[in-house]
Amino acid sequence: MKLYSDFGPRRTRQILADVISLAFIAGWVWFGATIHGLIAELATFGEKMESAGAGFRETMTEVGGTLSGVPIIGSAIRVPFQGTSGAGGALEEVRVSRS
């Protein structure tokens, strides 16, 4: 079985078509690897955002709890910190809900 024609011009076209096909395949493999790398970086960013949201939520909850012990204004000052901790919780849940 012959891979290419014995006729010179046809053989040249066949070899050229094979080279172009291989280049096309290599290009798509490179493109896929590049996209995979970009998505992996976005996943890392999402994990960092989740961690930051959790830390922010915990800190605001602790601050509100600490300030609730202040006489006269304690219970009133806790409310804004609880609302702010909700924003951190929302940031934390964004990644979790999309998983």
C-alpha positions in Angstrom: 0.0 0.0 0.0 1.4 3.4 -1.0 0.7 6.4 1.2 1.3 8.9 -1.6 0.8 9.0 -5.4 3.6 8.3 -7.8 2.6 11.4 -9.8 4.8 14.3 -8.6 2.3 17.2 -8.5 -0.4 15.0 -6.8 2.1 13.7 -4.3 3.1 17.3 -3.4 -0.5 18.3 -2.9 -1.1 15.2 -0.7 2.0 15.9 1.5 1.1 19.6 1.7 -2.5 18.7 2.8 -1.1 16.3 5.5 1.3 19.0 6.8 -1.5 21.6 6.9 -3.7 19.1 8.7 -1.0 18.4 11.3 -0.4 22.1 11.8 -4.2 22.7 12.2 -4.4 19.9 14.8 -1.3 21.2 16.6 -2.9 24.7 16.6 -6.1 23.5 18.2 -4.2 21.5 20.8 -2.2 24.6 21.7 -5.4 26.7 21.8 -7.1 24.1 24.1 -4.1 24.0 26.5 -4.1 27.8 26.6 -7.8 28.0 27.4 -7.3 25.3 30.1 -4.6 27.4 31.7 -6.7 30.5 31.7 -9.6 28.6 33.3 -7.3 27.2 35.9 -6.2 30.7 36.8 -9.8 31.8 37.1 -10.5 28.9 39.4 -7.6 30.0 41.6 -9.0 33.6 41.6 -12.4 32.2 42.7 -10.9 30.2 45.5 -9.1 33.3 46.8 -12.4 35.4 46.6 -14.2 32.7 48.5 -11.5 32.7 51.2 -11.6 36.5 51.3 -15.4 36.5 51.7 -15.2 34.0 54.5 -12.6 36.0 56.3 -14.5 39.2 55.9 -17.7 37.6 57.1 -16.0 36.2 60.2 -14.2 39.4 61.0 -17.4 41.5 60.7 -19.3 39.0 62.8 -16.6 39.1 65.5 -16.5 42.9 65.5 -20.2 43.1 65.8 -20.2 40.6 68.7 -17.4 42.5 70.4 -19.1 45.9 70.1 -22.4 44.5 71.3 -20.9 44.5 74.8 -20.5 48.3 74.7 -23.0 49.9 77.1 -25.9 51.9 75.7 -25.1 51.5 72.0 -24.1 47.9 72.0 -27.1 46.3 70.4 -27.6 49.1 67.9 -24.0 49.1 66.7 -24.0 45.3 66.1 -26.7 45.6 63.3 -24.5 47.3 60.7 -21.7 44.8 61.2 -24.1 41.9 60.8 -25.3 43.4 57.5 -21.7 43.9 56.4 -20.9 40.3 57.3 -23.8 39.3 55.0 -21.9 40.9 52.1 -18.9 38.7 52.9 -21.1 35.7 53.1 -22.6 36.5 49.7 -19.1 36.8 48.2 -18.2 33.5 49.8 -21.3 31.8 48.4 -20.9 32.9 44.8 -18.3 30.2 44.1 -20.0 27.6 46.1 -23.4 28.0 44.3 -21.7 27.8 40.9 -19.7 24.6 41.6 
